[in-house]
Amino acid sequence: MHDDKSGYPPIRRVVTGHDGQTAKVLIDGPATNAKYPAPGVVSTLIWCTDSSPAKIPVGTAIEDMGARILGTAPPPRGTRFAVIDFPPGNKPHMHRTETIDYVIVLEGEIEMDMDQSTVKLKAGDVMVQRGTNHAWANRSKARARVAFVLIDAEPLGFGQPIVGSAQAR
């Protein structure tokens, strides 16, 4: 659990599946695949896919796709779902992935700095981020918890995007 290192509450992760043709919960517990990329920042992988359409095999012996080791970008033709906790005063890191990102602010507020502008998001706000250069900055006095779903996209053909560890285009 990442609350040991950060003091942040754990993220409960529930994963469903099938036992034969019966729907059931297969995993219910704290998400534990956490990285600590900067002081006070915790990035917890919830799930990923490595194809589209995604494979969802029937049975109770599934691969825990939240246990994989990934970089910032999702696998080629795949997705990456993570929750990131940003402490107050985090150091923003400008980067770009060639992805469509669905961003949901779960708690607190966060600012997204871009090349020449900044947008502030509060709890309950959502964003669709389309392969732009950006950095996340928590300029408030409280933790921000943000959910990110990154979906692999076609290359834009410029700049130096971050690519997945096994990315092959």
Backbone as CSV, one residue per row, in Angstrom:
resi,resn,N_x,N_y,N_z,CA_x,CA_y,CA_z,C_x,C_y,C_z
1,MET,0.847,-1.188,0.000,0.000,0.000,0.000,0.877,1.231,0.000
2,HIS,0.500,2.217,-0.787,1.356,3.384,-0.858,1.134,4.345,0.297
3,ASP,0.158,4.105,1.147,-0.038,5.041,2.258,1.116,4.962,3.261
4,ASP,1.889,3.857,3.252,3.016,3.735,4.171,4.086,4.781,3.876
5,LYS,4.359,5.047,2.592,5.416,5.963,2.195,4.948,7.410,2.123
6,SER,3.684,7.631,1.801,3.235,8.983,1.493,2.328,9.590,2.549
7,GLY,1.676,8.757,3.330,0.682,9.264,4.262,-0.682,9.450,3.614
8,TYR,-0.789,9.212,2.308,-2.061,9.347,1.605,-2.903,8.091,1.812
9,PRO,-4.223,8.224,1.788,-5.053,7.026,1.938,-4.921,6.112,0.723
10,PRO,-5.004,4.817,0.932,-4.914,3.884,-0.195,-6.125,4.028,-1.123
11,ILE,-5.949,3.552,-2.340,-7.014,3.555,-3.330,-7.610,2.150,-3.369
12,ARG,-8.894,2.037,-3.072,-9.559,0.734,-3.155,-9.775,0.415,-4.630
13,ARG,-9.356,-0.778,-5.049,-9.481,-1.215,-6.435,-10.363,-2.451,-6.482
14,VAL,-11.442,-2.359,-7.240,-12.371,-3.478,-7.419,-12.350,-3.850,-8.898
15,VAL,-12.059,-5.120,-9.176,-11.995,-5.617,-10.555,-13.000,-6.749,-10.686
16,THR,-13.856,-6.643,-11.700,-14.876,-7.673,-11.904,-14.479,-8.625,-13.028
17,GLY,-15.194,-9.723,-13.096,-14.975,-10.722,-14.137,-16.101,-11.729,-14.120
18,HIS,-15.802,-12.932,-14.621,-16.820,-13.980,-14.718,-16.296,-15.300,-14.195
19,ASP,-17.127,-15.989,-13.481,-16.905,-17.380,-13.089,-17.902,-18.156,-13.929
20,GLY,-17.430,-18.704,-15.045,-18.357,-19.260,-16.027,-19.106,-18.104,-16.669
21,GLN,-20.444,-18.109,-16.565,-21.233,-17.001,-17.098,-21.781,-16.103,-15.992
22,THR,-21.294,-16.310,-14.767,-21.749,-15.525,-13.631,-20.786,-14.377,-13.352
23,ALA,-21.318,-13.151,-13.314,-20.503,-11.975,-13.007,-20.144,-11.968,-11.531
24,LYS,-18.886,-11.589,-11.232,-18.464,-11.529,-9.833,-17.264,-10.616,-9.678
25,VAL,-16.977,-10.226,-8.456,-15.784,-9.454,-8.132,-14.619,-10.428,-8.004
26,LEU,-13.536,-10.145,-8.730,-12.351,-11.000,-8.680,-11.250,-10.416,-7.797
27,ILE,-11.153,-9.102,-7.725,-10.145,-8.430,-6.908,-10.842,-7.304,-6.153
28,ASP,-10.617,-7.215,-4.858,-11.163,-6.123,-4.050,-10.167,-5.843,-2.930
29,GLY,-9.424,-4.773,-3.089,-8.432,-4.430,-2.080,-7.666,-3.198,-2.509
30,PRO,-6.707,-2.794,-1.701,-5.949,-1.594,-2.044,-5.080,-1.818,-3.277
31,ALA,-5.023,-0.822,-4.148,-4.115,-0.852,-5.284,-2.706,-0.650,-4.740
32,THR,-1.788,-1.524,-5.110,-0.462,-1.499,-4.495,0.674,-1.218,-5.471
33,ASN,0.390,-1.109,-6.773,1.451,-0.876,-7.753,1.720,0.624,-7.840
34,ALA,2.487,1.125,-6.889,2.738,2.567,-6.777,4.182,2.893,-7.122
35,LYS,4.354,4.033,-7.788,5.676,4.604,-8.053,5.732,5.946,-7.345
36,TYR,6.934,6.383,-7.034,7.161,7.636,-6.329,8.120,8.484,-7.166
37,PRO,7.614,9.119,-8.240,8.496,9.807,-9.187,9.119,11.098,-8.686
38,ALA,8.567,11.674,-7.644,9.110,12.910,-7.074,8.676,12.966,-5.613
39,PRO,9.316,13.780,-4.797,8.942,13.854,-3.385,7.456,14.147,-3.189
40,GLY,6.768,13.263,-2.455,5.358,13.441,-2.142,4.401,13.036,-3.243
41,VAL,4.901,12.742,-4.443,4.050,12.347,-5.563,3.951,10.828,-5.593
42,VAL,2.723,10.323,-5.698,2.498,8.880,-5.784,1.661,8.618,-7.030
43,SER,2.157,7.755,-7.908,1.434,7.350,-9.112,1.089,5.871,-8.967
44,THR,-0.208,5.571,-8.851,-0.657,4.200,-8.623,-1.351,3.673,-9.869
45,LEU,-0.777,2.640,-10.471,-1.393,2.007,-11.636,-2.603,1.210,-11.168
46,ILE,-3.742,1.472,-11.804,-4.964,0.750,-11.473,-5.165,-0.419,-12.438
47,TRP,-4.982,-0.155,-13.742,-5.191,-1.187,-14.766,-4.570,-0.702,-16.059
48,CYS,-4.295,-1.617,-16.966,-3.858,-1.262,-18.307,-4.396,-2.288,-19.287
49,THR,-4.371,-1.938,-20.543,-4.680,-2.897,-21.605,-3.568,-2.788,-22.627
50,ASP,-3.376,-3.858,-23.402,-2.320,-3.825,-24.409,-2.835,-4.082,-25.810
51,SER,-4.139,-3.879,-26.009,-4.717,-4.005,-27.338,-6.059,-3.291,-27.366
52,SER,-6.526,-3.057,-28.585,-7.866,-2.506,-28.764,-8.480,-3.202,-29.966
53,PRO,-9.615,-3.868,-29.778,-10.359,-3.956,-28.527,-9.582,-4.753,-27.477
54,ALA,-9.846,-4.432,-26.223,-9.160,-5.082,-25.097,-9.645,-6.511,-24.919
55,LYS,-8.760,-7.339,-24.409,-9.114,-8.729,-24.106,-9.683,-8.791,-22.686
56,ILE,-10.831,-9.458,-22.527,-11.427,-9.667,-21.198,-11.822,-11.142,-21.077
57,PRO,-10.819,-12.007,-20.928,-11.115,-13.437,-20.892,-11.992,-13.824,-19.697
58,VAL,-12.850,-14.807,-19.934,-13.720,-15.338,-18.894,-12.895,-16.251,-17.996
59,GLY,-13.217,-16.279,-16.720,-12.533,-17.140,-15.767,-12.025,-16.328,-14.592
60,THR,-11.692,-17.027,-13.536,-11.255,-16.349,-12.319,-9.736,-16.209,-12.243
61,ALA,-8.996,-16.897,-13.115,-7.531,-16.827,-13.111,-7.077,-15.813,-14.157
62,ILE,-7.331,-14.526,-13.881,-6.981,-13.469,-14.826,-5.615,-12.886,-14.500
63,GLU,-4.987,-12.276,-15.503,-3.770,-11.510,-15.226,-4.176,-10.203,-14.567
64,ASP,-3.501,-9.844,-13.498,-3.750,-8.562,-12.848,-3.034,-7.494,-13.658
65,MET,-3.778,-6.847,-14.547,-3.195,-5.841,-15.439,-2.815,-4.565,-14.683
66,GLY,-3.161,-4.497,-13.418,-2.728,-3.388,-12.579,-1.381,-3.657,-11.921
67,ALA,-0.834,-4.849,-12.121,0.451,-5.206,-11.526,1.607,-5.019,-12.505
68,ARG,1.314,-4.699,-13.736,2.367,-4.521,-14.737,3.213,-3.290,-14.425
69,ILE,4.440,-3.322,-14.902,5.347,-2.193,-14.751,5.323,-1.420,-16.070
70,LEU,4.826,-0.181,-15.996,4.702,0.658,-17.187,5.409,1.985,-16.955
71,GLY,5.753,2.634,-18.054,6.225,4.010,-17.985,5.025,4.939,-17.969
72,THR,5.229,6.176,-18.392,4.148,7.158,-18.408,3.103,6.828,-19.466
73,ALA,3.555,6.447,-20.648,2.633,6.157,-21.749,2.074,4.736,-21.623
74,PRO,0.900,4.492,-22.211,0.336,3.139,-22.203,1.076,2.247,-23.196
75,PRO,0.832,0.933,-23.144,1.396,0.052,-24.166,0.867,0.450,-25.553
76,PRO,1.617,0.126,-26.610,1.133,0.419,-27.961,-0.271,-0.164,-28.172
77,ARG,-1.175,0.653,-28.706,-2.577,0.287,-28.970,-3.331,-0.052,-27.686
78,GLY,-2.806,0.402,-26.548,-3.423,0.072,-25.269,-3.823,1.291,-24.466
79,THR,-4.099,1.039,-23.185,-4.518,2.082,-22.257,-3.746,1.956,-20.952
80,ARG,-3.738,3.043,-20.199,-3.140,3.064,-18.862,-4.053,3.881,-17.966
81,PHE,-4.515,3.282,-16.859,-5.387,3.951,-15.892,-4.615,4.046,-14.588
82,ALA,-4.372,5.290,-14.150,-3.614,5.507,-12.916,-4.246,6.635,-12.128
83,VAL,-4.004,6.607,-10.820,-4.403,7.703,-9.944,-3.118,8.297,-9.385
84,ILE,-3.001,9.617,-9.502,-1.787,10.279,-9.033,-2.147,11.260,-7.925
85,ASP,-1.410,11.178,-6.828,-1.526,12.106,-5.709,-0.407,13.137,-5.842
86,PHE,-0.785,14.418,-5.893,0.170,15.519,-5.996,0.167,16.292,-4.682
87,PRO,1.316,16.418,-4.017,1.362,17.200,-2.786,1.339,18.696,-3.103
88,PRO,0.987,19.513,-2.121,1.078,20.960,-2.331,2.509,21.335,-2.700
89,GLY,2.653,22.222,-3.672,3.976,22.706,-4.046,4.829,21.705,-4.807
90,ASN,4.208,20.698,-5.460,5.004,19.746,-6.234,5.784,20.473,-7.329
91,LYS,6.841,19.854,-7.816,7.624,20.452,-8.899,7.037,19.974,-10.227
92,PRO,6.425,20.878,-11.017,5.837,20.467,-12.290,6.906,19.992,-13.283
93,HIS,6.554,18.992,-14.078,7.463,18.424,-15.072,6.794,18.496,-16.447
94,MET,7.300,19.335,-17.337,6.730,19.487,-18.673,7.005,18.224,-19.484
95,HIS,5.956,17.689,-20.109,6.084,16.468,-20.901,4.923,16.376,-21.890
96,ARG,5.023,15.400,-22.796,3.951,15.154,-23.747,3.925,13.673,-24.085
97,THR,2.736,13.104,-24.106,2.552,11.741,-24.583,1.639,11.800,-25.795
98,GLU,1.824,10.879,-26.717,0.955,10.834,-27.891,-0.234,9.948,-27.547
99,THR,-1.102,10.552,-26.732,-2.262,9.856,-26.183,-3.444,10.816,-26.099
100,ILE,-4.614,10.233,-26.013,-5.804,10.955,-25.573,-5.898,10.637,-24.089
101,ASP,-5.954,11.662,-23.240,-6.016,11.453,-21.793,-7.353,11.939,-21.265
102,TYR,-8.038,11.086,-20.530,-9.235,11.483,-19.789,-8.767,11.740,-18.366
103,VAL,-8.976,12.953,-17.890,-8.464,13.397,-16.597,-9.653,13.749,-15.713
104,ILE,-9.719,13.157,-14.514,-10.811,13.418,-13.572,-10.196,13.828,-12.241
105,VAL,-10.507,15.043,-11.777,-9.992,15.490,-10.485,-10.898,14.916,-9.406
106,LEU,-10.350,14.042,-8.578,-11.117,13.370,-7.524,-11.156,14.182,-6.240
107,GLU,-10.045,14.862,-5.950,-9.931,15.602,-4.687,-8.971,16.756,-4.871
108,GLY,-9.270,17.889,-4.274,-8.379,19.040,-4.306,-8.481,19.811,-5.606
109,GLU,-7.390,20.499,-5.923,-7.323,21.245,-7.183,-5.921,21.130,-7.751
110,ILE,-5.848,21.196,-9.070,-4.580,21.036,-9.778,-4.586,21.997,-10.955
111,GLU,-3.405,22.486,-11.318,-3.292,23.341,-12.489,-2.482,22.620,-13.547
112,MET,-2.919,22.746,-14.806,-2.164,22.195,-15.920,-1.531,23.356,-16.669
113,ASP,-0.191,23.420,-16.593,0.561,24.420,-17.344,0.789,23.866,-18.742
114,MET,0.579,24.711,-19.759,0.873,24.351,-21.141,1.926,25.333,-21.650
115,ASP,2.205,25.328,-22.953,3.266,26.173,-23.494,3.087,27.646,-23.141
116,GLN,1.864,28.174,-23.276,1.654,29.601,-23.038,0.416,29.882,-22.201
117,SER,-0.102,28.882,-21.510,-1.313,29.095,-20.713,-1.380,28.087,-19.577
118,THR,-2.305,28.349,-18.647,-2.552,27.467,-17.502,-4.052,27.353,-17.318
119,VAL,-4.511,26.147,-16.967,-5.922,25.947,-16.652,-5.992,25.302,-15.276
120,LYS,-6.908,25.790,-14.423,-7.078,25.249,-13.073,-8.294,24.328,-13.062
121,LEU,-8.115,23.146,-12.479,-9.189,22.165,-12.332,-9.437,21.906,-10.864
122,LYS,-10.713,21.755,-10.490,-11.098,21.469,-9.105,-11.783,20.104,-9.044
123,ALA,-11.958,19.584,-7.839,-12.618,18.296,-7.638,-13.928,18.269,-8.411
124,GLY,-14.124,17.212,-9.182,-15.323,17.055,-9.999,-15.136,17.516,-11.435
125,ASP,-14.073,18.282,-11.716,-13.811,18.716,-13.092,-13.199,17.574,-13.887
126,VAL,-13.454,17.579,-15.197,-12.877,16.590,-16.105,-12.215,17.310,-17.269
127,MET,-11.252,16.658,-17.874,-10.527,17.235,-19.003,-10.254,16.138,-20.023
128,VAL,-10.256,16.507,-21.283,-9.754,15.647,-22.347,-8.485,16.321,-22.844
129,GLN,-7.366,15.673,-22.638,-6.050,16.217,-22.970,-5.574,15.463,-24.214
130,ARG,-5.285,16.174,-25.291,-5.047,15.570,-26.593,-3.603,15.743,-27.070
131,GLY,-2.680,15.055,-26.430,-1.304,15.026,-26.885,-0.544,16.335,-26.774
132,THR,-0.973,17.232,-25.883,-0.316,18.533,-25.759,0.816,18.502,-24.743
133,ASN,1.760,19.405,-24.909,2.836,19.609,-23.958,2.218,20.194,-22.683
134,HIS,2.527,19.591,-21.525,1.886,20.052,-20.293,2.675,19.627,-19.055
135,ALA,2.336,20.261,-17.928,2.908,19.911,-16.625,1.816,20.107,-15.577
136,TRP,1.797,19.243,-14.553,0.792,19.310,-13.490,1.382,19.983,-12.258
137,ALA,0.706,21.031,-11.774,1.197,21.795,-10.629,0.098,21.935,-9.589
138,ASN,0.408,21.518,-8.366,-0.515,21.719,-7.252,-0.045,22.957,-6.495
139,ARG,-0.707,24.074,-6.753,-0.336,25.340,-6.117,-1.247,25.659,-4.932
140,SER,-2.020,24.663,-4.495,-2.909,24.853,-3.342,-2.175,24.434,-2.070
141,LYS,-2.904,24.408,-0.970,-2.317,24.019,0.317,-2.708,22.599,0.733
142,ALA,-3.412,21.849,-0.160,-3.859,20.492,0.160,-3.507,19.539,-0.981
143,ARG,-3.458,18.258,-0.661,-3.184,17.227,-1.671,-4.230,17.290,-2.771
144,ALA,-3.808,16.964,-4.003,-4.720,16.778,-5.118,-4.622,15.323,-5.561
145,ARG,-5.773,14.666,-5.746,-5.812,13.278,-6.239,-6.531,13.311,-7.581
146,VAL,-5.823,12.845,-8.613,-6.323,12.955,-9.979,-6.252,11.589,-10.659
147,ALA,-7.343,11.202,-11.348,-7.387,9.953,-12.111,-7.089,10.263,-13.573
148,PHE,-6.269,9.420,-14.186,-5.870,9.583,-15.579,-6.102,8.285,-16.339
149,VAL,-6.788,8.363,-17.475,-6.877,7.242,-18.403,-6.182,7.699,-19.679
150,LEU,-5.052,7.076,-20.020,-4.301,7.404,-21.222,-4.583,6.347,-22.280
151,ILE,-4.956,6.796,-23.463,-5.277,5.909,-24.578,-4.276,6.186,-25.693
152,ASP,-3.570,5.151,-26.138,-2.576,5.309,-27.193,-3.214,5.962,-28.417
153,ALA,-2.489,6.888,-29.049,-2.992,7.613,-30.213,-1.934,7.611,-31.313
154,GLU,-2.342,8.029,-32.493,-1.419,8.123,-33.618,-0.416,9.242,-33.364
155,PRO,0.828,9.068,-33.808,1.852,10.108,-33.615,1.469,11.419,-34.290
156,LEU,1.814,12.528,-33.642,1.564,13.848,-34.204,2.639,14.244,-35.221
157,GLY,3.825,13.660,-35.096,4.884,13.931,-36.054,5.780,15.097,-35.705
158,PHE,5.740,15.579,-34.446,6.641,16.656,-34.037,6.967,16.515,-32.559
159,GLY,8.040,17.193,-32.137,8.421,17.187,-30.723,9.024,15.873,-30.288
160,GLN,9.207,15.770,-28.974,9.817,14.594,-28.361,8.862,13.999,-27.332
161,PRO,7.867,13.231,-27.761,6.918,12.670,-26.794,7.550,11.561,-25.962
162,ILE,6.979,11.367,-24.768,7.334,10.220,-23.941,6.603,9.017,-24.522
163,VAL,7.316,7.913,-24.707,6.668,6.717,-25.242,6.781,5.597,-24.208
164,GLY,5.918,4.595,-24.356,5.927,3.461,-23.439,7.225,2.691,-23.529
165,SER,7.498,1.905,-22.490,8.771,1.183,-22.432,8.912,0.192,-23.579
166,ALA,7.809,-0.322,-24.097,7.866,-1.280,-25.203,7.229,-0.678,-26.455
167,GLN,7.146,0.648,-26.517,6.432,1.310,-27.615,7.171,1.061,-28.941
168,ALA,6.437,0.588,-29.914,6.994,0.394,-31.257,5.958,0.889,-32.254
169,ARG,6.333,1.823,-33.021,5.379,2.408,-33.989,5.758,2.009,-35.374
